[in-house]
Amino acid sequence: MKRLAAACFLLLAAAPAAADALNVKVGVLREPHSRETLSILDIPAADDTLAGALLGVADNNTTGKFTNQTFEAIDEKLEDAADVAASFDALIDKGALFIIADLSADRLLAASERAEAKGAILLNVSAPDERLREEDCRANIIHVAPSRAMLADGLAQYLIWKQWRKWLLIKGSHEKDELLAQAYRRAAKKFGAKIVEERVYEDTGGGRRSDSGSVQTQRQMPVLTQSASAYDALVAVDESDVFAGYLPFRTWDPRPVVGSAGLYPTSWDPAHEQWGAHQLQNRFMAAFRRLMNARDNNAWLAMRMIGEAATRTGSNDSTKIRDYILGKDFSVAAFKGVKLTLRAWNQQLRQPILLSDGRMVVSVSPQEGFLHQFTELDTIGLDQPETKCRLK
């Protein structure tokens, strides 16, 4: 009897080790976003991006109860002048081999260099730069956020569908405004629109809300758009958030404003409620007492991609999870009407682009009639024959 009891004790002692849940640690590396916005409604929250990742963790852990897996998000917030390498290493030291990265292009590439030696995977949830998907593409970066070309193409398809083919393009004076302008020029050529004229709004500095009263703005914006060549839509190109928000209802000619204000393309919008998105919006609001923005949703989606791959592989190994995400069998549901997959040539997540006016989603691209031999989602952004990416 004693021998039987001893044998049972040994079996029970060994059982917890076999039953230990596989833990998947995911870092959230995020830099601060400017609080100098044109609208007080656009000031970023303290938990911007992180909140989406935390909701993704909760969703993953719901499934993990049945697959014996647990998921954890580790927050690391950079200061403006902080060394991204030190912050990245801090996450690695805590056991995170997946990093949800809310970083600028240069910082993302610097983190990628550190990740290569550590075997870590970065998921880009904010940087729209085309070069990250093209000449500067990296094998250890997966792009959840859409590129500028994807956003511009999504809007351009709708303008063509509406037969608004003549565009007046007004861009800001910053470098990233020019990068976005390049995406719209390419979209115009790709889909048969014509940019009839380009103008530049020079940023002279100053407080964007405090120095721009409605009376002053009401006088400036008509002059900026006066005597333009005949156009159907004004494409505002203002990634720096300096002037575009002032254009709707203030242009010289009564024309729709699109782009960085008016009707804008985005990966996610708080007004989106189709395909079950309403329940995701409600859960986010209940948890964080605010609306879910695009960065929040990208971070949630990145965490869900990791969770989906971990569930399918039954592993917490970063290489196995990455290989599954990049494989032909991977897809993820994202409340956008279709399952999302990755483009193998540059590791960009295929996805519909929402077109919103800030109150409701007006349309979703790709638009009807824009065809592709494999998937209509590849009519948005650079297609495989166009790519310069050579993953390394």
C-alpha positions as a printed Julia matrix, in Angstrom:
392×3 Matrix{Float64}:
   0.0    0.0     0.0
   2.85   2.34    0.91
   4.58   1.55   -2.37
   1.36   2.36   -4.29
   1.0    5.66   -2.43
   4.62   6.54   -3.15
   4.15   5.76   -6.84
   1.01   7.91   -6.98
   2.89  10.76   -5.29
   5.68  10.61   -7.86
   3.16  10.68  -10.71
   1.34  13.65   -9.22
   4.61  15.5    -8.61
   5.57  15.06  -12.25
   2.14  16.07  -13.6
   2.33  19.87  -13.11
   5.47  20.11  -15.24
   3.7   18.41  -18.12
   0.61  20.54  -17.61
   2.39  23.9   -17.32
   0.87  26.37  -19.74
   3.05  27.63  -22.57
   3.65  31.32  -21.98
   3.97  33.74  -24.9
   5.46  37.09  -23.93
   4.95  40.01  -26.3
   6.67  43.36  -25.89
   4.95  46.63  -26.76
   7.61  49.13  -27.77
   6.06  52.54  -28.38
   7.25  56.08  -28.84
   5.17  59.14  -27.92
   2.97  60.76  -30.57
   2.61  64.51  -30.8
  -0.06  66.11  -28.65
  -0.03  69.14  -30.97
  -3.09  68.19  -32.98
  -5.52  70.45  -34.79
  -8.48  68.95  -32.94
  -8.57  68.36  -29.22
 -10.38  65.1   -30.03
  -7.21  63.73  -31.66
  -4.85  64.13  -28.69
  -3.38  60.63  -28.12
  -4.25  58.82  -24.9
  -1.6   57.74  -22.43
  -2.3   54.08  -23.26
  -2.36  54.65  -27.03
  -1.44  51.39  -28.84
  -0.92  49.54  -25.55
  -4.67  49.34  -24.95
  -5.2   47.46  -28.21
  -2.43  45.01  -27.34
  -3.97  44.38  -23.91
  -7.36  43.63  -25.46
  -5.62  41.22  -27.83
  -4.0   39.51  -24.84
  -7.41  39.07  -23.22
  -8.81  37.55  -26.42
  -5.81  35.24  -26.8
  -6.06  34.09  -23.19
  -9.71  33.2   -23.69
  -8.65  30.7   -26.34
  -5.55  29.8   -24.34
  -7.68  28.29  -21.58
  -8.47  25.48  -23.99
  -5.02  25.16  -25.56
  -2.99  25.42  -22.33
  -1.34  28.68  -23.39
  -1.04  32.07  -21.74
  -0.21  35.43  -23.3
   1.34  38.5   -21.73
   2.0   42.07  -22.92
   5.05  43.92  -21.56
   4.97  47.68  -22.04
   8.09  49.72  -22.82
   7.46  53.38  -23.61
  10.27  55.39  -25.17
  10.92  59.0   -24.39
  11.56  61.35  -27.32
  15.36  61.09  -27.17
  15.6   57.6   -25.69
  17.85  54.92  -27.15
  15.66  52.37  -28.91
  18.36  49.7   -28.51
  18.3   49.91  -24.71
  14.49  49.74  -24.6
  14.47  46.84  -27.05
  17.04  44.94  -24.98
  14.96  45.52  -21.84
  12.03  43.72  -23.47
  14.27  40.87  -24.63
  15.66  40.52  -21.1
  12.09  40.08  -19.86
  11.56  37.19  -22.26
   9.67  38.9   -25.09
  10.65  37.55  -28.51
   7.72  39.23  -30.27
   7.7   43.02  -30.26
   4.67  45.09  -31.26
   6.46  48.18  -32.54
   4.85  51.62  -32.59
   7.97  53.34  -33.94
   9.12  55.7   -36.68
  10.83  54.16  -39.7
  14.4   54.88  -38.54
  13.77  53.56  -35.05
  12.05  50.49  -36.44
  15.09  49.68  -38.59
  17.39  50.21  -35.59
  15.25  47.8   -33.56
  15.38  45.34  -36.46
  19.17  45.24  -36.26
  18.97  44.36  -32.57
  16.25  41.79  -33.25
  18.38  39.93  -35.78
  20.92  38.9   -33.17
  18.23  37.96  -30.65
  15.95  35.99  -32.97
  13.07  38.36  -32.22
  10.18  39.33  -34.51
   8.85  42.89  -34.88
   5.27  43.7   -35.84
   5.01  47.22  -37.24
   1.72  48.81  -36.17
   2.23  52.45  -37.15
   5.0   53.29  -39.63
   3.45  53.72  -43.13
   6.75  54.28  -44.96
   6.98  52.55  -48.32
  10.74  52.01  -47.99
  10.14  49.64  -45.06
   8.23  47.39  -47.49
  10.58  48.03  -50.41
  14.32  48.81  -50.49
  14.66  48.71  -46.67
  12.47  45.64  -46.08
  13.59  43.23  -43.37
  12.77  39.56  -42.83
  12.19  40.11  -39.1
   9.54  42.84  -39.59
   5.88  42.02  -40.26
   3.8   45.02  -41.32
   0.34  45.17  -39.75
  -0.17  48.87  -40.48
  -1.01  49.68  -44.11
   1.53  51.59  -46.17
   0.95  55.07  -47.59
   0.42  53.49  -51.01
  -2.33  51.25  -49.63
  -4.1   54.19  -48.0
  -3.79  56.37  -51.12
  -4.97  53.56  -53.41
  -7.95  52.83  -51.19
  -9.1   56.45  -51.4
  -8.25  56.77  -55.1
 -10.42  53.8   -56.01
 -13.42  55.45  -54.39
 -12.77  58.78  -56.14
 -12.59  56.99  -59.48
 -15.78  55.08  -58.67
 -17.44  58.44  -57.99
 -16.01  59.82  -61.27
 -14.09  62.49  -59.35
 -11.03  62.2   -61.56
  -9.65  65.75  -61.39
  -7.75  66.47  -58.17
  -6.32  69.63  -56.64
  -3.5   68.41  -54.37
  -2.39  70.61  -51.47
   0.46  69.23  -49.4
   2.3   70.26  -46.28
   5.92  71.37  -46.21
   7.34  68.46  -44.18
   9.27  65.48  -45.54
   6.59  62.92  -44.67
   3.99  65.09  -46.42
   6.01  64.76  -49.62
   6.19  60.98  -49.13
   2.41  60.86  -48.85
   2.08  63.13  -51.89
   4.18  60.64  -53.87
   1.7   57.91  -52.93
  -1.22  60.0   -54.24
   0.62  60.86  -57.46
   1.25  57.19  -58.03
  -2.39  56.33  -57.23
  -3.62  58.96  -59.71
  -1.48  57.47  -62.45
  -2.43  53.92  -61.52
  -6.2   54.45  -61.61
  -6.55  57.13  -64.26
  -7.04  60.32  -62.25
  -5.39  63.65  -63.01
  -3.78  66.02  -60.55
  -4.64  69.34  -62.2
  -2.53  71.43  -59.82
  -0.34  71.12  -56.75
   0.05  73.68  -53.99
   2.09  73.78  -50.78
   1.02  74.96  -47.35
   4.12  76.22  -45.54
   4.24  75.36  -41.86
   5.43  78.49  -40.04
   5.25  76.9   -36.59
   3.28  78.04  -33.58
   0.59  76.38  -31.5
  -1.86  74.64  -33.78
  -4.94  75.09  -31.64
  -4.03  78.23  -29.7
  -2.77  80.31  -32.68
  -5.43  79.46  -35.23
  -8.79  80.92  -34.29
 -11.77  80.28  -36.51
 -11.81  83.86  -37.85
  -8.16  83.75  -38.95
  -8.56  80.27  -40.45
 -11.74  81.3   -42.25
  -9.74  83.97  -44.05
  -6.65  81.86  -44.82
  -8.18  78.71  -46.3
 -10.19  80.34  -49.12
  -7.08  82.21  -50.26
  -5.07  78.98  -50.23
  -7.57  77.37  -52.6
  -8.51  80.41  -54.71
  -8.19  80.47  -58.53
  -7.36  76.77  -58.79
  -7.67  74.86  -62.04
 -11.06  73.14  -62.36
 -11.15  70.12  -60.06
 -13.58  67.55  -58.64
 -11.97  66.9   -55.25
  -9.31  68.55  -53.1
  -6.75  66.0   -51.91
  -5.21  67.28  -48.66
  -1.78  65.79  -47.96
  -0.93  66.64  -44.36
   0.5   63.74  -42.43
   1.99  66.26  -39.99
  -1.51  67.48  -39.0
  -0.78  71.16  -39.62
  -3.55  72.47  -41.87
  -5.79  69.81  -43.5
  -8.42  69.87  -40.78
  -9.1   73.52  -41.57
 -10.03  72.89  -45.22
 -13.53  71.32  -45.12
 -16.23  73.98  -45.58
 -13.6   76.71  -46.07
 -12.42  76.15  -49.66
 -12.94  78.88  -52.27
 -14.93  76.52  -54.51
 -17.57  74.18  -53.06
 -15.71  70.89  -53.49
 -15.25  67.78  -51.31
 -12.06  67.55  -49.26
 -10.41  64.13  -49.01
  -7.11  62.66  -47.85
  -5.83  63.97  -44.51
  -9.21  65.58  -43.74
 -12.81  65.28  -44.83
 -13.04  61.76  -46.24
  -9.9   59.95  -45.07
  -8.5   56.43  -45.6
  -7.61  54.39  -42.53
  -7.08  50.83  -41.35
  -9.61  51.34  -38.54
 -12.1   53.91  -37.38
 -14.12  54.24  -34.16
 -17.28  54.46  -36.29
 -16.71  51.07  -37.95
 -19.39  48.57  -36.94
 -19.86  46.19  -39.89
 -19.0   42.47  -39.83
 -19.25  42.25  -36.05
 -16.9   45.18  -35.41
 -19.49  46.7   -33.1
 -18.78  44.11  -30.43
 -15.02  44.77  -30.59
 -15.66  48.51  -30.26
 -17.91  47.88  -27.26
 -15.38  45.65  -25.52
 -12.64  48.22  -26.05
 -14.82  51.03  -24.7
 -15.81  48.97  -21.67
 -12.17  48.16  -20.87
 -10.5   51.52  -21.55
 -13.27  54.13  -21.51
 -12.33  55.61  -24.85
 -12.67  54.93  -28.58
 -10.42  52.49  -30.44
  -8.15  54.22  -32.96
  -6.12  52.77  -35.82
  -2.95  52.2   -33.77
  -4.97  50.46  -31.05
  -6.58  48.21  -33.62
  -3.29  47.44  -35.36
  -1.8   46.43  -32.0
  -4.87  44.28  -31.22
  -4.56  42.65  -34.64
  -0.83  42.04  -34.19
  -1.52  40.31  -30.89
  -4.28  38.25  -32.47
  -1.93  37.19  -35.29
   0.54  35.95  -32.7
  -2.25  34.22  -30.78
  -3.66  32.55  -33.88
  -0.25  31.23  -34.92
   0.6   30.07  -31.39
  -2.71  28.19  -31.19
  -2.26  26.54  -34.57
   1.33  25.48  -33.88
   0.79  24.61  -30.22
   4.07  26.37  -29.51
   5.6   29.51  -28.02
   8.71  29.25  -30.18
   9.21  32.51  -32.11
  10.55  30.78  -35.21
   7.63  28.35  -35.47
   5.07  31.1   -34.9
   6.72  33.39  -37.45
   6.92  30.61  -40.04
   3.24  29.88  -39.59
   2.26  33.55  -39.96
   4.27  33.73  -43.19
   2.95  30.41  -44.47
   0.2   29.78  -47.0
  -2.21  28.4   -44.37
  -2.25  31.55  -42.21
  -5.22  33.91  -42.05
  -6.71  36.07  -39.34
 -10.21  37.46  -38.81
 -10.29  41.21  -38.25
 -13.93  42.37  -38.51
 -13.36  43.61  -42.05
 -15.49  41.22  -44.04
 -12.63  39.04  -45.31
  -9.84  37.0   -43.77
  -6.49  38.77  -43.83
  -3.25  37.2   -45.07
   0.35  38.31  -45.58
   2.04  39.27  -48.82
   4.96  36.86  -49.0
   7.16  39.26  -50.96
   7.3   42.03  -48.34
   5.42  40.68  -45.28
   2.68  43.29  -45.49
  -0.74  42.34  -44.16
  -3.38  42.49  -46.89
  -6.45  44.35  -45.68
  -9.4   46.46  -46.8
  -9.09  50.22  -46.33
 -11.92  52.04  -44.56
 -12.99  55.46  -45.83
 -14.42  57.56  -43.02
 -15.68  61.09  -42.53
 -15.1   60.95  -38.78
 -18.74  60.15  -38.07
 -19.32  56.99  -40.09
 -17.59  54.7   -42.56
 -18.6   56.0   -46.0
 -17.12  53.13  -48.02
 -14.6   50.29  -47.93
 -11.95  49.61  -50.58
 -11.17  47.71  -52.74
 -14.11  49.05  -54.67
 -16.35  47.03  -56.93
 -14.89  46.58  -60.41
 -11.2   46.76  -59.46
 -10.07  43.27  -60.35
  -6.94  41.22  -59.73
  -5.86  37.79  -60.91
  -5.32  36.51  -57.33
  -7.05  38.77  -54.81
  -8.71  42.18  -55.1
  -6.86  43.18  -51.91
  -3.69  43.33  -54.01
  -5.16  46.18  -56.07
  -4.33  48.26  -52.99
  -0.64  49.09  -52.55
   2.38  47.83  -54.47
   1.78  44.46  -56.1
   4.39  41.71  -56.38
   5.58  42.63  -59.92
   6.26  46.18  -58.69
   8.18  45.36  -55.53
  11.83  46.2   -54.89
  11.87  44.17  -51.67
  14.54  41.54  -51.22
  14.02  40.22  -47.72
  17.18  39.93  -45.66
